[in-house]
Amino acid sequence: MRRGTLYVVATPLGHLGDLTARAAELLRTVPVVAAEDTRRSRTLLTHLGAVRPRLISYHAHSSPGAAAGVLRALEAGDDVALVTDAGTPGISDPGAALVADVRAAGFAIVPLPGASAVSTALSAAGLPADRYLFLGFLPRKGAERTRLLARIAVEEWTTVLFEAPGRVGALLADLRDGAGGERRAVVARELTKIHEEFVAGTLAELAERYAGDDDPVRGECTVLVEGAAARPEQDDGDRARSAAARLLAAGISRKEIASLLSEWFGLSRNAAYEIAVRGER
C-alpha cells in the first residue's frame, strides 16, 4: 500500500504573490493540509481555488492526537501539506515537532521552500548576514531571558529576534542595557505587507523611538542586532566578568555560567569557573 508524504510548505508572510508556483500547485491537489491556524489557511486555499484539501489543526497547543491524526493520514496513503500562519514551518513554530514525529515513523518528508521572515529581514537590513544567530521569541522574563540577552551582548554575529508589537519597546530597552546604546539595530515590521517598514538606528535611538504607548506598534516585528565589535584580547576578562554578574543576578548556577563563559570567550573551564564564582568582585 502506498504511504503518504509530508510536504513542508512555505507560505507568504503577507503578499500572496510570494507563494511559489510549486507550492500553489501542491496545495490545490494535496488531500490533507495540517495548518497552524485553519481559518487563515482556508483563506489562502480559497484564494488558490483549492477545494480538495481537508484541513487538520496542528499548533503549539495541540494535543498529541493532532500529530497522531497526521500520521494516520500518511499511513492511509494521503499526502499531507504542513503550513504555518506565515513563512516556513518549523521556524519558531511547532512544525519541527511534527516533522520529527513523521521522520521517526519512517515517512518521506519533502520541503517546498519559500518565504521566511528571517531571510527576508536579513536581506534588507544592511547588517552582516554571512553568519547570524536566530533566537526567535525571547522569554518575557526570568533567567532564560537574561541568559539570552547576555549572549546577544557578546555575540559576534548579527542576531535575529521575533517580537510581538506590544513588547518591542521593552525588548529594545533590554537590548540597549545589555549590549550598549551604540550597537546598530533594525526593526522590520509588517514584512511584504502594505505597511512594510524598516527602521534602522542605534539601540539607544530605537529604544527611545519605541518607548511608551503614544504611537503603538502594529504588526509582527523582526528585530536584528549587529554583532559585537572585535575587542582587544585583554578586554575579554572584563566582558566575561560583566556577563557573569548579569547571569548570577538572574539566578543561573555558577556551573552553567562557567560553561557559557568558556563557550563565549574561549576561556579555560578553570578560568571561567573562577570568574563565575567571583562575579565582578
KEKE-998820 format. One record per residue (C-alpha): x, y, z; residue number from 1. Coordinates in steps of 0.02 Angstrom, whole numbers. Layout:
BEGIN
ATOM    east   north      up  pos
ATOM       X       Y       Z  NUM
...
This chain:
BEGIN
ATOM    east   north      up  pos
ATOM       0       0       0    1
ATOM      63     175     -42    2
ATOM     120     278     106    3
ATOM      93     465     107    4
ATOM     224     602     103    5
ATOM     233     753     217    6
ATOM     264     913     119    7
ATOM     332    1058     221    8
ATOM     263    1209     128    9
ATOM     320    1389     150   10
ATOM     176    1513     131   11
ATOM     179    1703     107   12
ATOM     219    1821     250   13
ATOM      86    1938     184   14
ATOM      92    1966      -4   15
ATOM       2    1818     -84   16
ATOM     106    1839    -241   17
ATOM     256    1771    -146   18
ATOM     185    1594    -146   19
ATOM     287    1487    -265   20
ATOM     203    1405    -414   21
ATOM     258    1236    -347   22
ATOM     177    1268    -178   23
ATOM      17    1332    -259   24
ATOM       0    1176    -366   25
ATOM      29    1061    -218   26
ATOM     -99    1150    -109   27
ATOM    -228    1134    -248   28
ATOM    -204     946    -262   29
ATOM    -149     879     -92   30
ATOM    -288     788       4   31
ATOM    -241     849     179   32
ATOM    -170    1013     247   33
ATOM    -105    1021     427   34
ATOM    -120    1205     474   35
ATOM     -69    1310     624   36
ATOM    -225    1417     601   37
ATOM    -359    1333     494   38
ATOM    -451    1497     466   39
ATOM    -301    1585     392   40
ATOM    -254    1434     290   41
ATOM    -432    1420     224   42
ATOM    -416    1599     161   43
ATOM    -259    1553      65   44
ATOM    -337    1394      -6   45
ATOM    -490    1491     -61   46
ATOM    -378    1617    -149   47
ATOM    -297    1472    -241   48
ATOM    -463    1392    -286   49
ATOM    -409    1239    -186   50
ATOM    -569    1146    -141   51
ATOM    -498     973    -116   52
ATOM    -393     981      44   53
ATOM    -460     927     213   54
ATOM    -392    1040     350   55
ATOM    -316     970     510   56
ATOM    -274    1090     652   57
ATOM     -94    1075     713   58
ATOM     -24    1211     826   59
ATOM      80    1240     983   60
ATOM     -62    1190    1099   61
ATOM    -124    1039    1002   62
ATOM    -150     877    1096   63
ATOM     -43     726    1049   64
ATOM    -193     667     950   65
ATOM    -161     801     819   66
ATOM       6     725     770   67
ATOM     -73     553     775   68
ATOM    -206     613     652   69
ATOM     -72     668     530   70
ATOM      18     501     548   71
ATOM    -145     407     516   72
ATOM    -174     507     357   73
ATOM       2     468     296   74
ATOM     -19     284     340   75
ATOM    -180     281     239   76
ATOM     -83     342      88   77
ATOM    -135     525      93   78
ATOM      -4     658      62   79
ATOM      -8     798     192   80
ATOM      48     980     171   81
ATOM     110    1062     331   82
ATOM      87    1251     333   83
ATOM     109    1385     465   84
ATOM      20    1552     485   85
ATOM     152    1636     377   86
ATOM     326    1590     318   87
ATOM     416    1424     336   88
ATOM     351    1288     454   89
ATOM     470    1236     591   90
ATOM     550    1409     607   91
ATOM     496    1467     780   92
ATOM     334    1366     772   93
ATOM     280    1189     821   94
ATOM     306    1116     648   95
ATOM     477    1048     695   96
ATOM     399     927     821   97
ATOM     280     858     690   98
ATOM     420     837     564   99
ATOM     520     741     694  100
ATOM     371     626     730  101
ATOM     343     595     545  102
ATOM     526     558     514  103
ATOM     532     439     662  104
ATOM     383     347     590  105
ATOM     477     320     428  106
ATOM     376     430     309  107
ATOM     454     535     172  108
ATOM     470     722     202  109
ATOM     488     847      60  110
ATOM     518    1034      89  111
ATOM     444    1165     -27  112
ATOM     550    1320      11  113
ATOM     488    1497       4  114
ATOM     455    1646     116  115
ATOM     541    1664     285  116
ATOM     539    1818     396  117
ATOM     719    1782     447  118
ATOM     796    1786     273  119
ATOM     678    1923     214  120
ATOM     728    2040     356  121
ATOM     913    2000     340  122
ATOM     911    2036     153  123
ATOM     854    2216     177  124
ATOM     926    2260     348  125
ATOM    1102    2305     290  126
ATOM    1183    2209     432  127
ATOM    1310    2069     403  128
ATOM    1218    1909     358  129
ATOM    1356    1789     307  130
ATOM    1332    1714     481  131
ATOM    1192    1752     603  132
ATOM    1111    1691     764  133
ATOM     923    1664     763  134
ATOM     838    1663     934  135
ATOM     655    1682     887  136
ATOM     545    1748    1029  137
ATOM     638    1778    1192  138
ATOM     551    1728    1355  139
ATOM     455    1875    1426  140
ATOM     553    1872    1589  141
ATOM     662    1766    1701  142
ATOM     833    1687    1699  143
ATOM     822    1620    1522  144
ATOM     784    1793    1452  145
ATOM     932    1865    1548  146
ATOM    1046    1725    1486  147
ATOM     998    1756    1305  148
ATOM    1016    1945    1321  149
ATOM    1191    1917    1391  150
ATOM    1229    1804    1243  151
ATOM    1171    1938    1119  152
ATOM    1282    2067    1206  153
ATOM    1439    1966    1168  154
ATOM    1385    1881    1006  155
ATOM    1499    1922     858  156
ATOM    1365    1887     727  157
ATOM    1203    1977     687  158
ATOM    1062    1916     799  159
ATOM     884    1897     732  160
ATOM     735    1901     851  161
ATOM     546    1895     833  162
ATOM     437    2003     945  163
ATOM     253    2044     966  164
ATOM     212    2227     931  165
ATOM     164    2270    1110  166
ATOM     332    2211    1179  167
ATOM     454    2285    1053  168
ATOM     493    2436    1162  169
ATOM     536    2328    1313  170
ATOM     645    2214    1207  171
ATOM     742    2360    1133  172
ATOM     768    2436    1306  173
ATOM     837    2271    1371  174
ATOM     950    2253    1220  175
ATOM    1014    2431    1243  176
ATOM    1051    2399    1427  177
ATOM    1140    2236    1390  178
ATOM    1231    2268    1227  179
ATOM    1257    2456    1238  180
ATOM    1163    2601    1161  181
ATOM    1283    2622    1015  182
ATOM    1254    2448     942  183
ATOM    1167    2458     772  184
ATOM     998    2375     751  185
ATOM     849    2366     634  186
ATOM     663    2341     668  187
ATOM     574    2261     520  188
ATOM     385    2271     531  189
ATOM     242    2202     426  190
ATOM     358    2116     303  191
ATOM     291    2108     123  192
ATOM     128    2192     177  193
ATOM      57    2362     131  194
ATOM     134    2448     282  195
ATOM     304    2363     274  196
ATOM     433    2464     367  197
ATOM     618    2452     407  198
ATOM     682    2568     543  199
ATOM     871    2571     571  200
ATOM     970    2656     708  201
ATOM    1067    2626     866  202
ATOM     987    2528    1006  203
ATOM     977    2690    1106  204
ATOM     884    2777     964  205
ATOM     767    2633     932  206
ATOM     729    2606    1117  207
ATOM     679    2788    1130  208
ATOM     576    2782     971  209
ATOM     476    2630    1026  210
ATOM     457    2678    1210  211
ATOM     284    2715    1278  212
ATOM     112    2700    1202  213
ATOM      97    2865    1109  214
ATOM     119    2779     941  215
ATOM      84    2594     968  216
ATOM     172    2471     855  217
ATOM      60    2369     740  218
ATOM     101    2204     657  219
ATOM     230    2070     691  220
ATOM     410    2130     707  221
ATOM     580    2057     669  222
ATOM     722    2138     765  223
ATOM     902    2124     704  224
ATOM    1051    2171     812  225
ATOM    1227    2200     749  226
ATOM    1360    2084     816  227
ATOM    1484    2143     947  228
ATOM    1637    2230     877  229
ATOM    1802    2139     893  230
ATOM    1885    2187    1056  231
ATOM    2068    2179    1107  232
ATOM    2104    2013    1190  233
ATOM    2140    2096    1356  234
ATOM    1959    2159    1365  235
ATOM    1887    1984    1367  236
ATOM    1911    1967    1555  237
ATOM    1810    2124    1590  238
ATOM    1672    2070    1470  239
ATOM    1667    1897    1547  240
ATOM    1653    1968    1723  241
ATOM    1513    2084    1670  242
ATOM    1419    1941    1587  243
ATOM    1445    1831    1740  244
ATOM    1372    1965    1854  245
ATOM    1214    1978    1748  246
ATOM    1193    1790    1743  247
ATOM    1220    1773    1931  248
ATOM    1090    1907    1962  249
ATOM     968    1806    1856  250
ATOM     992    1655    1967  251
ATOM    1090    1547    1845  252
ATOM    1205    1421    1928  253
ATOM    1392    1451    1933  254
ATOM    1423    1286    1844  255
ATOM    1314    1339    1697  256
ATOM    1390    1514    1696  257
ATOM    1564    1439    1685  258
ATOM    1509    1334    1536  259
ATOM    1435    1487    1450  260
ATOM    1587    1596    1481  261
ATOM    1701    1460    1414  262
ATOM    1595    1450    1255  263
ATOM    1575    1637    1229  264
ATOM    1750    1698    1270  265
ATOM    1861    1546    1237  266
ATOM    1915    1535    1420  267
ATOM    1977    1377    1503  268
ATOM    1849    1293    1615  269
ATOM    1953    1337    1769  270
ATOM    1967    1521    1723  271
ATOM    1783    1530    1678  272
ATOM    1732    1450    1843  273
ATOM    1842    1569    1941  274
ATOM    1755    1718    1859  275
ATOM    1585    1638    1890  276
ATOM    1624    1619    2074  277
ATOM    1695    1794    2094  278
ATOM    1571    1887    1983  279
ATOM    1626    2070    1969  280
ATOM    1711    2073    2139  281
